Amino acid sequence: MTTATLTARQQFLNDVLITAVEGGINYWAEVSDYDHGDDVRVASVRILDLEDGREYRLTAKMLANPIMQIINGPVQVRDDIRIAIFDGERLDDAAEIDAECADVIVQVALFGRIVYG
C-alpha cells in the first residue's frame, strides 16, 4: 500500500512550525502535545501563552494565511523579516525562515498581529 507524501508546500509549513516551536516562541509560550509531523502528516502543537494563560491549538496548515498577510503588508514587520518570509514562501523552502521569522508567523496566526518581541 502506497501512502501519499506531503507536498513541498506542506513540508515548508511543517518546517516553519517546527522552527517556531524549537526556538522561536519559547520566550512567550509553553509548548505541549507537539507532533512535528512526518512524510505524510502535518505538524501540530498546543501552545500556552505564558502572559495571559490562554491555550491555542495550531497546525502547520494554519500558517499559510498569516504568511500571506505578512508578505502582502496588512501586518507590519521589518523589511528583512518580510523578505525572508517572501523568499521562503516563493521557494517553499524554510531555509530562509529563522526562529524570529517563525515566531512572527505564529504570532500572526494566533493573534492577527505581533504581540511579543
C-alpha positions, 0 to 999 in steps of 0.5 A, spaced: 500 500 500 502 506 497 501 512 502 501 519 499 507 524 501 506 531 503 507 536 498 513 541 498 508 546 500 506 542 506 513 540 508 515 548 508 509 549 513 511 543 517 518 546 517 516 553 519 512 550 525 517 546 527 522 552 527 517 556 531 516 551 536 524 549 537 526 556 538 522 561 536 516 562 541 519 559 547 520 566 550 512 567 550 509 560 550 509 553 553 509 548 548 505 541 549 502 535 545 507 537 539 507 532 533 512 535 528 509 531 523 512 526 518 512 524 510 505 524 510 502 528 516 502 535 518 505 538 524 501 540 530 502 543 537 498 546 543 501 552 545 500 556 552 501 563 552 505 564 558 502 572 559 495 571 559 494 563 560 490 562 554 491 555 550 491 555 542 491 549 538 495 550 531 497 546 525 502 547 520 496 548 515 494 554 519 500 558 517 499 559 510 494 565 511 498 569 516 504 568 511 500 571 506 498 577 510 505 578 512 508 578 505 502 582 502 503 588 508 496 588 512 501 586 518 507 590 519 514 587 520 521 589 518 523 589 511 528 583 512 523 579 516 518 580 510 523 578 505 525 572 508 518 570 509 517 572 501 523 568 499 521 562 503 514 562 501 516 563 493 521 557 494 517 553 499 523 552 502 524 554 510 531 555 509 530 562 509 525 562 515 529 563 522 526 562 529 524 570 529 521 569 522 517 563 525 515 566 531 512 572 527 508 567 523 505 564 529 504 570 532 500 572 526 496 566 526 494 566 533 493 573 534 492 577 527 498 581 529 505 581 533 504 581 540 511 579 543 518 581 541 
